[in-house]
């Protein structure tokens, strides 16, 4: 890369817009002590400083600052002790110990009584929704992990969610999933408290159960959002969240 | 500590009040979490402001601010105080991460729809409330930067504003202005050099 090319790309380099390899070449050129390019860089550094100083800041409450500080400290703790990867969920396991015991009991009961339950995963009318977010009141969580709550129309799901803060991935494992009909797709959905779908990914569905890895999940997602399962119908995907299960 | 006057919690005195940003980053490089907390307290508002300009999803913005300071924790030892201020360093990271996030989200259309108006950035500069002198200097400087920007030729001005105040990448600026990428790069670079020259003249005039 010659000086003209370096200087043309200097701003993109300073703003971290260049691909890694190209940025490395730029860095090597600058490290070599090229006077013209370093002088140009100094000028641009100064201009960037002036421009960024123009950007207004948002007013931010002490509570928001505290929340950010806590988020970052939680990440630091996780990075310092990889064995605590599921630290976020640990208190919740204790908190939901009663529910977990119930989930286990119900799971065993479901396995024993399964043959006597007619079409347990089918909605009686439309088979639109097999699973839904548990309402805030009146229902007991069948399975709980942090703020993840699963319930279904008739049968509990034995599922496990593990959040990896390093890779920002949420891993979903389940050995029991509803039997799907032709063309149907089961999805894991991340939903905000206001009901907005942040992202959804299809589950890998086999006889062994379901697997999914949802990328780009933040610690804030874990603490504030819910994860749902839904069935995406081949003909009318928009209706897949509509009907409540019975 | 309980403050009997209002019944609330009175936080302990801040030990970092007189510590510069650069010194705090050095402490962060030495794994001082309290120093990182102080940097968050000082700069989270600006980082959040920039993230909001680029990425309109509030959920994304909150996560991004944490991401930026988490990244600072990981690379504080690479910070070069002779190149830029800590705030600029953080805003550079924030801009980059927010663009990444916006690319992966479906917020692009909202970006163009919502950023139609113009903003007088000099009027909306935020400054530390407890530093009135610094605040006045910053405002004064901001006005001069604003004036210097306005004196640039319109094509350079447009490219710079889109790149820095609206958080578009060079490629996105080129698409938006329907110009070749090379032309946009040249315009931004030339504009920044002229900007620096104009501000140096202002500084000279102010000092003498």
Interface residues (C-beta under 8 A of the other chain):
Chain A: X7 X8 X9 X10 X11 X12 X14 X15 X16 X17 X43 X44 X45 X46 X47 X48 X49 X50 X51 X52 X53 X54 X55 X56 X57 X58 X59 X60 X64 X65 X67 X68 X69 X71 X72 X73 X75 X76 X192 X196 X198 X216 X218 X219 X220 X221
Chain B: X33 X36 X37 X40 X41 X43 X44 X45 X46 X48 X49 X50 X52 X53 X59 X62 X63 X65 X66 X67 X69 X70 X73 X83 X84 X85 X87 X88 X91 X92 X93 X95 X96 X99 X104 X121 X122 X124 X125 X126 X138 X141 X142 X145 X146 X160 X163 X164 X165 X169 X170 X182 X185 X186 X188 X189 X192 X193 X195 X196 X199
